[in-house]
Amino acid sequence: MQEMGLGLAALGRPAYITLGRDEDFGGDRDVATMRARTWEVLDAARAAGVRYFDAARSYGLAEEFLAGWLTDRGIRPGEV
């Protein structure tokens, strides 16, 4: 089985990679909307079997979004 991961750079800091792609966010980039959309992606990735998530301080709010998602879903380190 091949393992897959998900990098969160474009989710925590959308202009990092998606510059000029406002339609992908419906023009709404407030923190609550970005968090909700990130959590949707994380839920879908986990359901698809992804267990490695890459977040870094330079990815804007990615670490905060990932930590909140893990806490909200009751996922502890090592269970991802």
N, C-alpha and C positions, 0 to 999 in steps of 0.2 A: 504494500500500500504506500502510495506517495503522499507525503505530508504537504499541506499548503498553508500559507500564511497570508495575513492581510495587513498591509501598511496603512496607517491612518493619517499620513501627511495631508492628503487632499480633503480629508474629513474634518480634521482639527483646525486646518488653516486653508480653506478652499482656494484662495487666490494663489497659493503656493504652486499649484499645478493647473488649476482650472481657470486661470486668468481669462477674462472675456467670455465666460460661460455662465452668465447670470441665469439663463433659462434653466439650467440644471438645478438651481435653487429657487426658482420662481421669483428671483429678485429679492428674496427674504433671507438675509444672513445674520439675523439676530441670534444670540447665544442659545436661547431656548429652542429655536427651530433647528439650528445646527446640531444641538445635542440630540433632539428627537430623531433626526434623520440618521445621525451616526449610530444611535442605538438600534434603529431599524436594520441598518447594514450589518451591525454586529450580531443581531439576532439571526438574520438570514445566513451569515457566514457560519455561525456556530451550528445552526440546523443542518448546514451542508457539510459539517465535519471539520471545519477550520478550528484549530486549537492553538495557533500561534498568531499573536497580534503584536505588531511593531508600533510603538509610540515613543516619541522623544520630545524633549523640551522645545526643540526647534519646530515641532509640528503644531504650534499654537496651542489649542485647547485639547489636543488628542489625549494627553495623559489624564486630564480631568474627566473627559468624556468616558474613557475606558474604565477608570477607577469607579466612576459613578455607576456605570453599567454593571460591572462586576459586583458591586455592593448591592445594587437593586435586584439583581438576579440571584443573589446568594451564592455566587461562584467564588470560591476561595483559591488562592494561589496554588498551582499544581493541578487544579481541576479544569483549567481552560484547555 
